[in-house]
Amino acid sequence: MFAVTCASTDPDNPLAGLALGEHPEPKAPDGWAVVTVKATALNHHDLWTLKGVGIRQDRLPIVLGCDAAGVDEDGNEVIVHAVIGTPVEGDETLDPRRSLLSEVHDGTFAERVVVPRANLVPKPAAISFEEAACLPTAWLTAYRMLFEKSGLQPGSTVLVQGAGGGVATALIALGRAGGYRVWATSRSEDKRAGALEVGADQVFASGARLPERVDAVMETVGQATWDHSLKSLRPGGRIVVSGATSGAVPPADLNRVFFLQLSVVGSTMGTRDQLGRLATFLEQTGVRPIVDRVLPLGRAEEGFAALERGEVFGKVVFTLPAGG
């Protein structure tokens, strides 16, 4: 079958390790299912894998991709939950041995992928395969950050750092639909304009002084925005962190944290049940993922290059069959 794999890693030239071509057919062990992939979405996780982050060299070559929507062996339209783990207190993301597809097991950038049968979520008919493919990583992460980890009620003010990325655009769209007042930052004037189009109430240049302090900050950027995130919070406010693309070790500013009684909460992905509720939320509200571009899987390198250059607003989606 056709697949896009990580054949080697290079932190300075990650796309050099991208390989497109034939790959062995996956075999499903007991309790697993074969899904024929109709659409799959690109994440920064895939780029980090090519850089050698979070992947063991003895796993190579490995099929890239965490997200997919497709059809199972029984003809059911499904969304693939990307977290492979044993639930701890009902939450598979708490399993310390958990992994994402493309870390231990082959991922979704292929004609077919095998996953635990319990990882399949019904795809609502109202949501296209391309839209559904955006949900398992970026949109599920945003859903959990907003509706579980933030602790906020509708009407609260939320700041989203780094508008333009998949999680950030999902946060804006979901936050607006959920009744939050959403503010967003970006270095790019075009991405600030895009944030307004998808539901932000106000947008600001990165690091700009805000009109007032916010109830919570949704943080995926990390080191470059951390100081601004802390200073933007009201006393008792909360930062929800799900990523650190610009660096993971900013100055903590603990004096501000304890004096203003701020909370810092980590959030990783979401559960299979939350993925199902997210799909229902989209079905009921009419909100849909923001898709930057759709490419056949055979042109995956174009999508990777755009993501590496930071030229993406929303999600890059690949469709099957390759080259079609």
SULHU-V532217 format. One record per pair of residues at least 24 apart in sequence whose ideal C-beta (glycine too) atoms are under 6 Angstrom apart, sorted by sequence separation. I is the first residue (numbers start at 1). J is the second residue. If there is no record, write none. Layout:
i:I j:J
i:I j:J
This chain:
i:1 j:25
i:156 j:180
i:157 j:181
i:158 j:182
i:159 j:183
i:160 j:184
i:161 j:185
i:221 j:245
i:222 j:246
i:223 j:247
i:226 j:250
i:290 j:314
i:291 j:315
i:292 j:316
i:298 j:322
i:40 j:65
i:142 j:167
i:154 j:179
i:173 j:198
i:221 j:246
i:222 j:247
i:235 j:260
i:236 j:261
i:237 j:262
i:238 j:263
i:239 j:264
i:240 j:265
i:241 j:266
i:242 j:267
i:297 j:322
i:298 j:323
i:41 j:67
i:141 j:167
i:172 j:198
i:173 j:199
i:222 j:248
i:230 j:256
i:289 j:315
i:291 j:317
i:296 j:322
i:40 j:67
i:164 j:191
i:172 j:199
i:223 j:250
i:240 j:267
i:296 j:323
i:40 j:68
i:138 j:166
i:142 j:170
i:146 j:174
i:163 j:191
i:172 j:200
i:296 j:324
i:138 j:167
i:142 j:171
i:146 j:175
i:169 j:198
i:233 j:262
i:39 j:69
i:37 j:68
i:38 j:69
i:139 j:170
i:38 j:70
i:138 j:170
i:142 j:174
i:163 j:195
i:14 j:47
i:17 j:50
i:37 j:70
i:36 j:70
i:66 j:100
i:35 j:70
i:36 j:71
i:66 j:101
i:80 j:115
i:14 j:50
i:66 j:102
i:14 j:51
i:35 j:72
i:65 j:102
i:64 j:102
i:81 j:119
i:33 j:72
i:34 j:73
i:11 j:51
i:68 j:108
i:81 j:121
i:11 j:52
i:65 j:107
i:78 j:120
i:79 j:121
i:6 j:49
i:9 j:52
i:63 j:106
i:64 j:107
i:65 j:108
i:6 j:50
i:62 j:106
i:63 j:107
i:65 j:109
i:79 j:123
i:35 j:80
i:64 j:109
i:68 j:113
i:78 j:123
i:63 j:109
i:77 j:123
i:63 j:110
i:171 j:218
i:79 j:132
i:167 j:220
i:7 j:61
i:69 j:123
i:82 j:136
i:81 j:136
i:82 j:137
i:159 j:214
i:5 j:61
i:6 j:62
i:79 j:135
i:157 j:214
i:5 j:63
i:6 j:64
i:157 j:215
i:158 j:216
i:159 j:217
i:160 j:218
i:161 j:219
i:156 j:215
i:162 j:221
i:3 j:63
i:4 j:64
i:69 j:129
i:161 j:221
i:69 j:132
i:152 j:215
i:69 j:133
i:152 j:216
i:161 j:225
i:68 j:133
i:67 j:133
i:150 j:216
i:40 j:108
i:40 j:109
i:67 j:136
i:67 j:137
i:37 j:108
i:66 j:137
i:145 j:218
i:159 j:232
i:36 j:112
i:37 j:113
i:34 j:112
i:35 j:113
i:34 j:114
i:32 j:114
i:32 j:116
i:33 j:117
i:26 j:112
i:28 j:114
i:31 j:117
i:26 j:114
i:39 j:129
i:150 j:240
i:38 j:129
i:39 j:130
i:149 j:240
i:41 j:133
i:198 j:290
i:40 j:133
i:41 j:134
i:39 j:133
i:43 j:137
i:145 j:240
i:145 j:242
i:141 j:242
i:4 j:109
i:3 j:110
i:177 j:285
i:1 j:110
i:2 j:111
i:1 j:111
i:177 j:287
i:1 j:112
i:173 j:287
i:149 j:265
i:149 j:267
i:194 j:313
i:169 j:290
i:145 j:267
i:191 j:313
i:144 j:267
i:144 j:270
i:141 j:269
i:140 j:270
i:144 j:274
i:140 j:275
i:143 j:278
i:140 j:278
i:135 j:278
i:169 j:314
i:164 j:313
i:166 j:315
i:139 j:289
i:121 j:275
i:121 j:276
i:124 j:279
i:127 j:282
i:134 j:289
i:126 j:283
i:131 j:288
i:131 j:289
i:124 j:283
i:130 j:294
i:93 j:268
i:93 j:269
i:91 j:271
i:134 j:315
i:133 j:317
i:83 j:269
i:130 j:317
i:81 j:272
i:81 j:275
i:111 j:320
i:47 j:307
i:42 j:303
i:42 j:307
i:41 j:315
i:42 j:316
i:41 j:317
i:39 j:317
i:40 j:318
i:39 j:319
i:38 j:320
i:18 j:301
i:37 j:320
i:15 j:304
i:4 j:300
i:2 j:322
